């Protein structure tokens, strides 16, 4: 069941037996109109009403305050304060969508996004390629958060995100992964990973500084300053989805990126791990499809995306 906050504000939603429904609260990063956040609850989970008690909105608004400060202060940036494009209602509140998962917590994958993403994409129609769906999941999981291009989640009951400050820091961190960060060609990135080798205080290490992923001097390597999901948007923006899910590289065709793509062309799905990548993972990648064959497949597309690389 999917319910818009605008339809439910100040209303109590219950089943016919009187039980209050639980929801997924969704914030969508939209390249043209904005972003929508989500609270995910398993079918047997308690609804703590994060969607309507203002707690989530308070954290998310602070996320953009931190982003604006960090981007304006970035040494290699252009000095302009940028933030994520949030989607707001007519009354000025964040637009939030609610859904309850159709699975019990005990039946979810060890890494819950493996079930959350297909559920949202296939059963809830959250498949707009110009949006990024980031969830506040009211459950525990292996990590405090996990994200990639298209989808991500913060797990509210994980011990690493108990305080509001930690929720803020992990949200900042995971939202960078929804932008493809960090790319393997950015200075200081770990080999085969999407985090810095060691940069305490930076968002990729759960801090508040954004660092070289935002702006750098490496030709052919993506920088977040140019992302279409930030506002104000630059004159020649880049779309992480087109780049890292469809492999439409455009000007960002660094040799390290090309090297990984060459591997993808010849490597079977069985041998290709999630670390065979040049950026954070494309979350709509279909790992269960055409097992044993060579290539890269995503939800909603029949062709092997790796075969389309130019």
N, C-alpha and C positions, 0 to 999 in steps of 0.2 A: 504494500500500500504506500503511495506517495502523496504527500500533502504539502501544499505551499504555506509558508508562514503567514503570508498575506491573507490567506483564507482562515487561519486559525488564531490569529492574535487575540488574546484575552478570552479564548474559548477552551473548555476542557473537552478533550476528545477521548471517548471511551468505547469499549466494545458493548454489545447488547447486554452482556452480563455485568457491566459496570467497571471492567478493568481498563485502566488508562493505557492507551497505546504507546509503544516506544517508537523511536524514530532514528533515522540517519539525518544528520544536519550537514548540509553540503555547501561549501564555498567554491564557486566556479571561477577560475581565472579565464576571462574571455578576452580575446585579442582585440575585439571591437567595442564591446559594451561593458565588460567588467568581470566580476568574479563572485562566486557563491561558495560558502563553506558548509561542511557536513558533520553531523554527529551520528556515528554508527553504533547501533545496539543489536546484539544477536537476538534471535527470536525469543530466547528465555531470559534476556537481560533486563535489569532494572532501569527504568527511565528516570534519570535524575534531573531532567528538564533543563539541561544546559542550553538548549535551543531558545528557551523563553525567559530564563532568569537573568539574562544580561551578561553572564560570566564569559561566554564565548566571544560575544561582540566586543567586550572590553579588551580582551587579549588581542583580538585581530586588529582593532584600531591602533593598539600600541605597536603591533608588528609594523604597520606602515609608518608610524612615527620614527621607529628605529631605522627602517629602510631609508627614509628621507634624509635623516641625519648622516647615515653611513655613506650613501651615494654622493651626497654633496661634499663630504669630506675626503672622498677617495682621491689619492694623490695623482693618479693617472686619468681620472675622469674629467668631465667637462665642467665640473662645479655646479651642475644642476641637480637639485634634489628630486629623486624619482621614487615612486612607490608602486605597489601592485594595483592593478585595476580591479577594484571591488565593485560588486553590483549592489546598488542601493535601491530601496523602495521609495515610493513617492513621499513618504513621511520622514525620509532621511535615515532610516534604520537599515542595517545590512539585510539584504534579501537572503533568507535561509530556507532551505528545503529539508524536509524530514522523511526518513524511510526506516522501516525495521527490516533487518535481514530475515531471510526465510530459513536460516539454519541456527541450530543451537550452538552455544560456545564450544561444547565438547566435540562437535563435528567439524569445526572450522580447521583449516590447514594450520600447521605450526606457524607459518607466516601468513597471517590472516588476509593480507592483500591478495593472495592467490585465489581467494574465494570472493572477497569484496569487489574486486575490479570486474570479474566476469558478471557478477550479480548486477552491479550498477549498469554496466554496458549492455548486457543482453536482456535483462528483465526490467530495468528501469529507464531504458532509453537514453542513458547518459553517454552519448556517443558523438557529440558535437566536436569536431576536430579543432574548432577555434576556441575551445574551452579546456581548462584544466580543473579537474574535480578533486578537491582536497578534503579529506574526511577527519572530523574529530570523532574517533571511535571510542565509545564508552565501554571498553573492555581492556583486558591485559593482553600482551603479546610478547614475543621474544625480545623485541626492541621497543624503545619508547616511541619510535616513529620510523616510517619507511616510505619512500616516494621515488617517483621517476616521472618521465614525461607523460602527461595525460591524467595521472592519478597519484594520490598519496594519502597517507593516514598518520594521525597522531593518536596514540593509544593512551587514553586518559587514566586507566587504572594501572599502568606500568609504574613501578617504583621510581623510575628515573624522571618522571614528569609530575610528581606530586604537588609541587608548589606552582603558583602562577608564573613565577619567574622562569622556571624550567619549561613550562608549557610554552612560554613566549620564545625561549631560546631554541627549543626543538622545532617549533613551527617555523621560525626563521631558517633554520638549518634545512629542514625537509623541503621548504618551498624553493630553495636553491636547486634541489634535485629535480623539481618539476620543470626547471628551466634548462635541464641538461647538464648542470654543473656537478663536478668540474670536469671539463674536457681534458683529454690526455695530453693536449699540446700546450696547456696553460702552465707556466713556470711553477714548480714546486709541488706538482701533483704526484701522488703515489703511483707506481707502475701497476696497471691493471685495476686501479681503484678510482673513486671519484672524490677523494678527500686529500687534503694537504699532507705532506710528510710530517710536518710539525709546525703549526702556526696557532698557538694558544691565543684565545681572544677573538678569533675570526669565526664567522658564521658557519663555515664548514667544519669547525671544531667546537661548535656550540657557544660562540661568542657573539659580539655585536658589530665587529668590523667586517667589511665585505671583501677587502683585499683584491688580489690580481684577477680573480674570476670576473670582476666587474669591468675592469679596463686594463689593457696591457699593450705591449708593442710587438706581439708575435703575428706576423702576416699569415692570413689564412686560417686563423684560430678564433673561434667564437668568443665574444665577450658579452657579458650579461647587460651591459649598458645599452646594447643594441636590440634587446629583446622586445618583441611586439607586445608582451604582456606587462610592460612597465609604462607608466605615464609620468611626465610628458614623453611621448614616443618620438624617437629620432626619425629623421627624414628617410633613412634607408634601413628599416628594421628587419630583423631576422626572426623566423619562426622555428623554435626548437622542435616542434612536431614534424614539420616538413624536412628538417635537417636530419633528425636522429631516428625517425620512424619511417619516413619515405625515402631517405637518403638523397634528397634534392639539395645538394651541398651549396650551390651558388658560389659566393666568394669565400666561403669557409671550407676550403678543401686541403687543409694542411696535410703534409706527407704522413704524419702519424695517424690521422683519420683515414687516409687512403689505405694505409697498411692494414688496418683492422678490416676495412671493407673488402680488401682482396682476400683475406682469410675467410670471411663470411661467404664469398662466392664459391669456395671449394670445400668448405667444412660441412659435414653432415650435422643435422640437428642433435644427434646423439652425442657428438663430440663437442659441440658448441655450448659452452657454459655461459652463465649470465655475465662472466667477466670478459667474454669476447665482445668488447665494446670500446667505444672511444668517448662515451659520455655516460650520464646516468641512463638507466634502462628505459626503453620504450615500454610503458606499462600495458599497452594493448597488444603486445606481442603474444601470439598464440603458440605456446610451447607444446600444446597437446595435439596439434594438427600436423598431419603428414609426417609422423615420426619416422626417423631413419633416412629421410630424404635430405638433400642438400638445400640450404637456403634460409630465408628469413621471412616469416609469415606473421601477419597481424590480423586482428578481428576486422571483419567487414571487407577484406580484400582477398580475391582468389589467387592473384599472382604471387610468385616468389619475389619479394621486394628486392632481394639481393641481385636478381637477374635484370633489374631495371637501372642499376647503377651505371652512370655515364662517366 
